[in-house]
Amino acid sequence: MSAKPLQEPTFLILTALAAGPQHGYGIITDVERISDGRVRLRAGTLYGALDRLRADGLIEVDREEVVETRLRRYYQLTATGGQRLADEAERLRRNAEVAARRLRSGGRAAYGFAGDAR
């Protein structure tokens, strides 16, 4: 695929939405959970990314509701977004396989991992 690799936060946002429609706060907490706390999105970062993903046709608004006088907007993956996420997951899987294979075939000693006390 010729598409540029996704940045990790974008990949995680799409991954969160792969489970089904979510609103902004739900996406923020899901991304933190998926990443084991490594990625913590701020609201401004999230909504900028959501706007860009909508413009790219990867996500769309599922529905809106008013909760305590505030608008809550739910987002979902489009078919294009689901395919883009699947393609990126496959690209990452292939890269990880190559890295693991090279480490198993002698790379550990070559890169100073042999005898590592960890």
Kinemage of the C-alpha trace (Angstrom):
@kinemage 1
@onewidth
@group {chain A} dominant
@subgroup {mainchain}
@vectorlist {calphas} color= white
{ca met a 1} P 0.000 0.000 0.000
{ca ser a 2} L 1.334 3.421 -0.877
{ca ala a 3} L -0.349 5.305 1.975
{ca lys a 4} L 1.907 6.999 4.489
{ca pro a 5} L 2.214 5.069 7.791
{ca leu a 6} L -0.168 6.244 10.485
{ca gln a 7} L 1.167 8.090 13.499
{ca glu a 8} L 0.666 6.096 16.702
{ca pro a 9} L -2.085 8.345 18.145
{ca thr a 10} L -4.031 8.125 14.871
{ca phe a 11} L -3.596 4.351 14.765
{ca leu a 12} L -4.857 4.102 18.346
{ca ile a 13} L -7.869 6.365 17.686
{ca leu a 14} L -8.886 4.167 14.760
{ca thr a 15} L -8.265 1.075 16.897
{ca ala a 16} L -10.534 2.460 19.619
{ca leu a 17} L -13.277 3.071 17.056
{ca ala a 18} L -12.880 -0.448 15.622
{ca ala a 19} L -14.758 -1.689 18.710
{ca gly a 20} L -17.747 0.500 17.806
{ca pro a 21} L -18.920 4.115 17.961
{ca gln a 22} L -17.527 6.234 20.794
{ca his a 23} L -17.627 9.836 21.934
{ca gly a 24} L -14.525 11.914 22.561
{ca tyr a 25} L -13.961 11.105 26.230
{ca gly a 26} L -14.539 7.421 25.518
{ca ile a 27} L -11.891 7.532 22.794
{ca ile a 28} L -9.430 9.305 25.117
{ca thr a 29} L -9.831 6.688 27.853
{ca asp a 30} L -9.806 3.765 25.396
{ca val a 31} L -6.601 4.982 23.733
{ca glu a 32} L -4.936 5.261 27.140
{ca arg a 33} L -6.086 1.723 28.004
{ca ile a 34} L -5.034 0.254 24.633
{ca ser a 35} L -1.570 1.823 24.935
{ca asp a 36} L -1.108 0.756 28.567
{ca gly a 37} L -0.993 4.423 29.566
{ca arg a 38} L 1.777 5.411 27.123
{ca val a 39} L -0.484 7.599 24.970
{ca arg a 40} L -2.624 10.193 26.711
{ca leu a 41} L -4.552 12.347 24.299
{ca arg a 42} L -5.595 15.848 25.230
{ca ala a 43} L -8.975 17.054 24.068
{ca gly a 44} L -7.531 19.561 21.597
{ca thr a 45} L -5.260 16.941 20.058
{ca leu a 46} L -8.109 14.434 19.822
{ca tyr a 47} L -10.605 16.776 18.195
{ca gly a 48} L -8.016 18.022 15.706
{ca ala a 49} L -7.264 14.402 14.779
{ca leu a 50} L -10.977 13.560 14.541
{ca asp a 51} L -11.543 16.507 12.192
{ca arg a 52} L -8.651 15.354 9.996
{ca leu a 53} L -9.849 11.730 10.011
{ca arg a 54} L -13.349 12.896 9.013
{ca ala a 55} L -11.928 14.994 6.183
{ca asp a 56} L -9.935 11.955 5.013
{ca gly a 57} L -13.093 9.824 5.033
{ca leu a 58} L -11.751 7.393 7.641
{ca ile a 59} L -14.387 8.168 10.284
{ca glu a 60} L -17.834 9.722 10.354
{ca val a 61} L -20.299 10.998 12.921
{ca asp a 62} L -22.532 8.163 14.090
{ca arg a 63} L -24.910 10.248 16.183
{ca glu a 64} L -25.179 13.225 18.520
{ca glu a 65} L -26.967 13.543 21.845
{ca val a 66} L -27.306 16.199 24.505
{ca val a 67} L -26.047 15.184 27.930
{ca glu a 68} L -26.414 17.741 30.738
{ca thr a 69} L -26.845 20.555 28.197
{ca arg a 70} L -23.662 19.571 26.315
{ca leu a 71} L -23.533 18.023 22.883
{ca arg a 72} L -21.937 14.563 22.817
{ca arg a 73} L -20.894 13.431 19.355
{ca tyr a 74} L -20.204 9.764 18.629
{ca tyr a 75} L -17.773 8.757 15.891
{ca gln a 76} L -17.438 5.506 13.969
{ca leu a 77} L -15.079 4.017 11.408
{ca thr a 78} L -16.074 4.144 7.772
{ca ala a 79} L -15.411 1.133 5.540
{ca thr a 80} L -12.384 3.030 4.222
{ca gly a 81} L -11.199 3.669 7.786
{ca gly a 82} L -11.554 0.010 8.705
{ca gln a 83} L -9.533 -1.010 5.658
{ca arg a 84} L -6.858 1.599 6.395
{ca leu a 85} L -6.561 0.320 9.982
{ca ala a 86} L -6.360 -3.301 8.773
{ca asp a 87} L -3.651 -2.384 6.249
{ca glu a 88} L -1.627 -0.539 8.880
{ca ala a 89} L -1.976 -3.382 11.401
{ca glu a 90} L -0.703 -5.812 8.755
{ca arg a 91} L 2.240 -3.537 7.913
{ca leu a 92} L 3.200 -3.316 11.586
{ca arg a 93} L 2.798 -7.093 12.038
{ca arg a 94} L 5.127 -7.806 9.095
{ca asn a 95} L 7.745 -5.372 10.409
{ca ala a 96} L 7.574 -6.916 13.900
{ca glu a 97} L 7.981 -10.410 12.401
{ca val a 98} L 11.132 -9.356 10.548
{ca ala a 99} L 12.579 -7.799 13.697
{ca ala a 100} L 11.797 -10.897 15.802
{ca arg a 101} L 13.212 -13.242 13.159
{ca arg a 102} L 16.451 -11.278 12.939
{ca leu a 103} L 16.825 -11.187 16.701
{ca arg a 104} L 16.301 -14.973 16.876
{ca ser a 105} L 18.848 -15.630 14.112
{ca gly a 106} L 21.844 -14.185 15.891
{ca gly a 107} L 21.013 -10.533 16.137
{ca arg a 108} L 20.849 -10.762 19.924
{ca ala a 109} L 24.622 -11.303 20.214
{ca ala a 110} L 25.395 -8.802 17.462
{ca tyr a 111} L 23.445 -6.069 19.236
{ca gly a 112} L 24.778 -6.675 22.736
{ca phe a 113} L 21.807 -8.610 24.073
{ca ala a 114} L 23.701 -11.825 24.843
{ca gly a 115} L 24.155 -12.270 28.563
{ca asp a 116} L 21.886 -9.341 29.274
{ca ala a 117} L 20.906 -9.525 32.958
{ca arg a 118} L 17.384 -8.270 32.301
